[in-house]
Amino acid sequence: MPPVVHNMPSMKGNTVTDPTADSQRTASLRGGHATDSAGRPNADRAAELRAALVETLRADGKITSPAVEASFRAVARERFLSADVALDVAYGVDSSVVTKRDEHGAALSSVSAAYIQGRMLEQAELQPGMTVLEVGSGGLNAAYIAEIVGEEGHVVSVDIDPEVTDRAARLLDDTGYGGRVAVTAVDASHGVPDEGPFDAIIVTVGAWDIAPSWLNDLVDYGVLVLPLIMNGVTRTIGFRRDGHHLVSTSTEVAGFVPMQGAGQHAERVFLLPDPNGNNVKLRFDSDVPSGLDNLDGVLATERTDVWSGATIKHQTSFADLHLWFAWFLPGFCLLAVDDGTELAAERGSWFPFGVVRGSAFAYLAVRPALDGAGVEFGARAYGRDGEMAAAAMVEQIQSWDRDGRRAEPSFAYWPTGTDHSRIPAGAAVMNKTHGAVTICWPETG
């Protein structure tokens, strides 16, 4: 199967490394901070990897400006990670490193993957002398921002967790950025006392909504960059302030550690046990369909398959199909499965995006197509109404194939109290606590 970008709401970037899981490996084997496997000082090896990372990010289009490139060349990423993190992980393009977990093992804080850090800095359109707010501290990203805005700029980095801000402040002091970044423990959803207004705000945690304080503290035509969760699917969107609302200027696919505090949004999880007591979990972000009790025992029923005729070549992302489902497929949900379930045994032939209809649920599946060069999309379903559930998903696959896959959507955010009559007639609307998000897919003809 081709590699595909998945929505990952519990982590930053695509590949997460937990240093504690590898603590028994030696630094020499993993390229820790003493010497590399060839015995060279790791400062030399880190410099080589730093230069290679920059070249890769430039080639991939994640870094496009001289200012962001210079910041990545100037800041030593490894100085912001623990000593048992390998240099090749520290300088991996899509490696994210968990720095704190809760008692259940869920990630609470992490250092973002390099590709999304570079991309978000470009999305923010930073310039020397700017005042910038970072929501979600780690130290590394704040150092990059400080490099870009320069000595005349001002960087404020906040996090709700004092343990996280203490660590970030210590690392910034140790690397010479302490005097250029103000680190504060505060719930940014309520604003940052005695700071602002901001030319740019960069949010590095998954946000279900846009806090009114962020818009209020953003200068006219300032930029807000944040990973916005829309019915369980995240897009990192660059928004520019246009009067009292926000319009998108750029988007990127990435998943982030979810926000805590006032901006936290809990999903609803419905368990479907199989005959052996293992579970398929249906995860709902917002609207939970009624009658979920009708799904009891559904995994013991015969499966229904429906295929769409829509195909895609290997090595091609179809992340916008996930987004299309989130916006246009009522009853949409994310899936997670226990080992031992039938779905777990078939990993690689399906993806964790589902829908509930009546007494059935369906999920996105693929089968070989294009003479082995690609796959066809379809839906597999369990339950008495399996044909209906699978058909609902396939209908949206075909709609995306016809109207969505060849164009990039645009977004806007309309706070409560703004004139919603200005929302374009063709826009779809998703209501949030403090306003509404809209999406427009351009006509493709």
Steps between C-alpha positions, in 0.01 A plus 500: 500500500616856433593721792216731586484802728262421785337735741673445836320702767723391788841599369694755303629395161471153355759288681520520877797381699477452875852530646407297808413201285855484366688593814677167526678546168842657524584847375770364272256266326227762466713805428439671834669820608850368575647357181350350186552143379820608322641652819475861381384774737127530466518877449660427163245232418214725610623777270506256208148378576376855549625601157351188342165563670486854363572378148228236527243747631586741220469227239164395644370859500456512877761776527475768233639822649857602587391603852355161595795323339745711701316422824520126437871528428561705816308301764636168629192275522676243716548757778123499555471121532612258768843340464359158416332621182702398198634774275340338198166527683566858608567590137241274343267675259182356650613380843313643797626436852265464797628693802217434747221244537205469735438209735330307219788543258335765283733770369463836677795684348743437218758660274347530155639335191735720302284509188197645679710748700651633179165508325322681784775760522455565129123514542543765772680736259731627776715808455775669707365712784170317537331412828403132491301275733567127509228291668650168615856521632793276427785744454618396156231670294530816710873506422423480129253788534754706695755451223255623238361806682848598619617714790232763433222244512319354799401136551252378762471124554221369724373165621239398755742256667765660728719191464507555124574872526772442760670254266465736202637797695797296621585379151466849353733636771751223434505574128524878526141590416375566852523876467312497170201282593253563784369164625181498706274232651148609409188366330529688172129457429447790743774717350847589626505776764716805423596371155391582146369601261671240282603515138478121486371221721624144451303228680687170534224296662187358340220757532133411463404867490661843473510683831350851479812639672720386209299700251471796737877504561592469131583821313308591186619272217701299752541125451371217720640152430338209679413130465121525482300186578192472280279201582804302608721587202779755548644753258771748592358818352659840454229764553532874434283739697258685274308740719301293748551161336781281367572376149739217417822554311654151525439148629714202603423146616625419851381366834573654840473439872146617594445821690443496875313746719208714388559412135491125558235303313426141591398248237235234557606137461254216434625142546398216270606166654567205273410141599842463671463811717732722294375842396464717197477859622294764321627847590265796452625857514171689508160369395437146623236319294192383688427131538855377548357220715381352170863408434510244782632173363569654161848345466343153499306578182611434144708773342383700198746647244414781256756641256507849352689474172722787620869410489830653604861416419743378763714761680220758466345668802122508525484700821233730358264203478515479881417870514214456253350228721530720809302777333249321278437152647238510780575244768874521430737356761857384548580136571744330735524124535632256759746231402313176450210651308434409140579857399836484674589191297420691179705812567637637176175453311298765682533843664354629829217712361145379546132583493193381690167445326205334672611170648834487314836666474733517200866590460733605219662206320722447197573216260764462227434687175674661203677176410679497834603867482229628732184427697125546474309662784197339652317435826459192717209483740361288782137489602150454371517835317851432369409564138360842593801596713751391239306676224499825699879494524546399135272785390734747670809329356351551154407860579855572616639327192281719279508834683776505763818312420637740240463823696614638835227622735507835677381574852367793697408556864206714602483582874165514675350843445651560156287547191445145375309635198846560351570126492516394133190319377697190401682460831435216741469607863620318814393656828743531790464637853623851422413525132480306176753357257420500130654303217480569128608253238550685170313390191713262297283480194 
